[in-house]
Amino acid sequence: METGGHRGQGSAPGLASATPDPRQEQRTRAEAGAPGPGALRDRSFLLYLYLMGFLDLFGVSMVVPLLSLHIKSLGASPTVAGIVGSSYGILQLFSSTLVGCWSDVIGRRASLLVCILFSALGYLILGASTNVFLFALARIPVGIFKHTLSISRALLSDLVAEKERPLVMGQFNTASSMGFILGPMVGGYLTELDDGFYITCFICFSVFILNAGLVWLFPWSEIKVSNTKNDLRLNKNHGLLRKTDYQVQEAGPTSGRTTRPPRMVVLSTLQVMKGLIFSEMWDIFLVRLLMAVAVMLYYSNFVLALEERFKVSPKTTGYLISYSSALGALAGLALGPLMRLYGHNSHRVLLHSSMLTFLLLLLFSTARTMVAVVLSSTLLSFSTAIGRTCITDLQLTVGGAQASGTLIGVGQSVTAVGRIIAPLLSGVAQEVSPCGPPSLGAALALVAIFIMSLNKPRYGGDRSDQFKSE
């Protein structure tokens, strides 16, 4: 039972006995383990978001594995294909933070709809591309507006209490990862048909339109979204309990709010970005960059490394990747018990998961048998999935939930930098040895561990007592 939900909601005994208080009845039912109607509606809202995350990655993962084959079929040279491929990461680098700030200003619903619809347009153009120019043009709206998962995570941060955030984020990542497991299989089957790539892109476009319809039909009027930290709580049945009457409704009227000129909005956004980049959170963003590049280096030549080192066919490697992705999806379900075991200390969980990632990258780079490869791949799926969730939770905890969209957007921009750097480092390291990329990744992970260890006193500490008092 969370006693923090009772502050500011007391009533006179006489009035309570004469007139039942619906909020008091809701709290009583929640404490008894039976969620009220509002809690069930809010739980349904979370399920809507999980479904949206699943459909988003399902549609994208149908198309992404086929992009290199399609641009090659259009007659592009490897250099041109590389430049077009890197354009997505460059656009994401500059757009992630801006879109995150924008979603903080105009609201999650409007920003989600715009991002989904423009992403759908990009995949529709991609399906109709008959030359390299149209292919590159199709990547522009996707590179700028493909931030639906980031905005969804910001919305989840608005909805849930800090204590429950890693659990809900893990469940959201699990639902999204299931789509990433199924998408490549469906896309691989469709691409064998006549005009299979175009059919796959059209299905992806349809999935995004379906997602836009889901966002439009979300029960926004029944959900009160607050940007105030710890304003909403999850009970043990994961139903949202309203803590105070001072809440901001996402789709509600905007009376009393002054509309700022666009110039002021842009200036305030840039000021927030500058404040985050040069704030005391620099080490968190640096750790995110180092760990992102380390994992990308591992995946960059995974298929080629297994073929050269162990003579494993790409088909068998594909099965191994799907197996690892499935385990990574299940890792999100273990976050709740793991966070309770660590006293809800995200920094300590991140530190230990990064240590495990370092050891596994080292094991993979020195593996002499496929048994060691399968073992490292299995455990890496867990450590990286848990690390991604914990670094996001640490960003929101240290930076505060007041601008969650901005914080997540900056984090995505940092990851986009990794997407640009990793292919270059992988190419150089691979010139030395097939084991070069994962070995370099292990070295970068070790640097990240060193940075986290130096800042451990600043972020360390068991937060379970803090949550009990709320």
Buried (B, 14 or more C-beta within 10 A) or exposed (E): EBEBBEEEBEEEEEEEEEEEEEBBEBBEBBBEEEBBEBBEBBBBBBEBBBBBBBBBBBBBBBBBBBBBEBBEEBEBEEEBBBEBBBBBBBBBBEBBBBBBBBBBBEBBBBBBBBBBBBBBBBBBBBBEBEEBEEBBBBBBBBBBBBBBBBBBBBBBBBBBBBBBBBBBBBBBBBBBBBBBBBBBEBBBEBBEEEEBBBBBBBBBBBBBBBBBEBBEEBEBEBBBBBBBBBBBBBBEEBBBBBBEEEBBBBBEEEEEEEEEEEEEBBEBBEEBBEEBBEEEBEBBBBBBBBBBBBBBBBBBBBBBBBBBBBEBEEEBBBEBBBBBBBBBBBBBBBBBEBBEEBBBBBBBBBBBBBBBBBBBBBBBBEBEEBEBBBBBBBBBBBBBBBBBBBBBBBBBBBBEBEBBBBBBBBBBBBBBBBBBBBBEBBBEBBEEBBBBBBBBBBBBBBBBBEBBEEBEEEBEBEBBEEBEEB
